[in-house]
């Protein structure tokens, strides 16, 4: 197989739209806000794209997205073909049976099994009282960074995301106690991927994340057609929260760090 670099956003979008929720992050990365940090690899057969792998470099740690709902053979071959072009170290989201395509050249650290969840029922979120939820802005960056360090160490937070206006929170007095935001957001492509949702440890179990996430989803629903998120498969509390809001599991994938 001879891999190619893809540069036509319309062509890439057409392929990714075959499975909106599996490819939600990649669809969002077509937006101008993210596009400059992307490299798209694929291969064509009979002048038609068969598989796409994306390398995103907008964070300190590059991320490889290689997700497929087809038989893994084609994506395995694509990953093997692009291995010489991949960073020396990167994080990855892979569907099942793709790990072995990279391990001849890299050592892998398993970061767990994850579910992709899709907001398929928008009615439940409208029943949640969100009047106390506030919007965060870039002026809140220092406080938010400190909040994540205490409540969600090791999370993936890109400070540029505050510029989208899609971060919401609850306070107890002056203290941030719960936050919900996005990893990817594109009004142009009508998609959003939620992320960085957490509650200060001593405030958990009170339904605060449900309130904040409901507010975020209510607002995103006015601008997007597809809302989804990734959640670790063993995070039962988070999964329960998302199910109450109308999310359901739509795919399984695995996260690894490669060197």
TAURQUI-V887203 format. One record per residue. N is the residue number from 1. SS is DSSP state (hx for helix, st for strand, lp for the rest). OMEGA is omega in whole degrees, -180 to 180 (NA if undefined). Layout:
# TAURQUI-V887203
N SS OMEGA
N SS OMEGA
This chain:
# TAURQUI-V887203
1 lp 176
2 lp -180
3 lp 176
4 st 171
5 st -179
6 st -177
7 lp -177
8 lp -177
9 hx -180
10 hx 179
11 hx 178
12 hx -180
13 hx -179
14 hx 178
15 hx -176
16 hx -179
17 hx 178
18 hx 176
19 hx -173
20 lp -171
21 lp 174
22 lp -174
23 lp -174
24 hx 180
25 hx -178
26 hx 177
27 hx 178
28 hx -178
29 lp 173
30 lp -179
31 lp 179
32 hx -178
33 hx -176
34 hx -168
35 hx -176
36 lp -179
37 lp -174
38 st 168
39 st -173
40 st 176
41 st 177
42 st 170
43 st -179
44 st 173
45 st -175
46 lp 177
47 lp 180
48 st 178
49 st 180
50 st 179
51 st 177
52 st 171
53 st -176
54 st 170
55 st -180
56 st -176
57 lp -180
58 lp 176
59 lp -180
60 lp -177
61 lp -179
62 lp -178
63 st 175
64 st 173
65 st 178
66 st -173
67 lp -179
68 lp 173
69 lp 176
70 lp 170
71 lp -171
72 lp -172
73 hx -176
74 hx 179
75 hx 176
76 hx -180
77 hx 178
78 hx -180
79 hx 178
80 hx -178
81 hx -177
82 hx -179
83 hx 180
84 hx -176
85 hx -177
86 lp 178
87 lp 179
88 lp 176
89 lp 180
90 st 173
91 st -178
92 st 169
93 st -176
94 st 169
95 lp -170
96 lp 176
97 lp 179
98 lp -177
99 lp -174
100 hx 178
101 hx -176
102 hx -174
103 hx 174
104 lp -176
105 lp -174
106 lp 166
107 lp -174
108 st 173
109 st -176
110 st 178
111 st 169
112 st 180
113 st -175
114 st 171
115 st 163
116 st 180
117 st -178
118 st 176
119 st -175
120 lp 179
121 lp -175
122 lp -179
123 lp -175
124 hx -176
125 hx -178
126 hx -179
127 hx -176
128 lp 177
129 lp -177
130 lp -173
131 lp -178
132 lp -176
133 lp -179
134 st 177
135 st 175
136 lp -179
137 lp 176
138 hx 178
139 hx -179
140 hx -172
141 hx -177
142 hx 180
143 hx -179
144 hx 178
145 hx 178
146 hx 178
147 hx -180
148 hx 178
149 hx -179
150 hx -171
151 hx -174
152 lp -177
153 lp 179
154 lp -180
155 lp 178
156 lp -180
157 lp 176
158 lp -175
159 hx 179
160 hx -177
161 hx 177
162 hx -180
163 hx 180
164 hx -177
165 lp -175
166 lp 172
167 lp -177
168 st -171
169 st 168
170 st 176
171 st 168
172 st -168
173 lp 179
174 lp -172
175 st 172
176 st 180
177 st 179
178 st -178
179 st 170
180 st -179
181 st -177
182 st 168
183 st -178
184 st -179
185 st 180
186 st 173
187 lp -179
188 lp -178
189 lp 173
190 lp 180
191 st 174
192 st 175
193 st -179
194 st 178
195 st 178
196 st 179
197 st 180
198 st -180
199 st 176
200 lp -171
201 hx -176
202 hx 177
203 hx -178
204 lp 180
205 lp -178
206 lp 180
207 lp -178
208 hx -180
209 hx 177
210 hx 179
211 hx -175
212 hx -180
213 hx 177
214 hx 179
215 hx 179
216 hx -179
217 hx 179
218 hx -179
219 hx 178
220 hx -177
221 lp 179
222 lp -175
223 lp -175
224 lp 177
225 lp -175
226 st 179
227 st 180
228 st 179
229 st 173
230 st 180
231 st 178
232 st -172
233 lp -180
234 lp 179
235 lp -173
236 hx -178
237 hx 180
238 hx -180
239 hx 178
240 hx 178
241 hx -177
242 hx 178
243 hx 178
244 hx -178
245 lp 177
246 lp 177
247 st 173
248 st -179
249 st -180
250 st 179
251 st 176
252 st 175
253 st -176
254 st 179
255 st -179
256 st 168
257 st -177
258 st 171
259 lp NA
